[in-house]
Amino acid sequence: YPFMRDENSISIMDGADEGAYQWLTMNYLLGNLAPSHAPAATSPDSANTIATVAAVDLGGGSVQLAYQVTPETARTAPNGY
């Protein structure tokens, strides 16, 4: 189809972004991101977090795994994650 687009409007998504968007989409569609009805996570330092599911994507040449981490682990993540 002759879609109207700019020259730089299409790109290949980075694997880290792919995993994060898949995790977000799955947990949104399952209703896991609404704290009003989701069960609390079992980690002792995550009283304000909710239980979510992990996302695994097995591609042709890569694998993405995305899951909820504790707030302490998130604070130690490299910049950009």
Backbone hydrogen bonds, N-H to C=O, Kabsch-Sander energy under -0.5 kcal/mol:
donor,donor_aa,acceptor,acceptor_aa,energy
3,F,1,Y,-1.8
5,R,3,F,-0.5
9,S,6,D,-1.4
18,E,14,D,-2.4
19,G,15,G,-2.3
20,A,16,A,-2.0
21,Y,17,D,-2.8
22,Q,18,E,-2.1
23,W,19,G,-2.4
24,L,20,A,-2.5
25,T,21,Y,-2.5
26,M,22,Q,-2.7
27,N,23,W,-2.4
28,Y,24,L,-2.2
29,L,25,T,-2.6
30,L,26,M,-1.8
31,G,28,Y,-1.3
32,N,27,N,-2.3
33,L,27,N,-0.7
34,A,31,G,-0.9
37,H,34,A,-1.6
38,A,34,A,-1.0
41,A,49,T,-0.8
46,S,43,S,-1.6
49,T,46,S,-1.6
51,A,39,P,-2.6
55,A,66,A,-2.9
57,D,64,Q,-2.7
58,L,56,V,-0.5
59,G,57,D,-0.8
59,G,62,S,-2.8
64,Q,57,D,-2.2
66,A,55,A,-2.7
74,A,70,T,-2.4
75,R,71,P,-2.0
76,T,72,E,-0.9
76,T,73,T,-0.7
77,A,74,A,-1.3
81,Y,78,P,-1.7
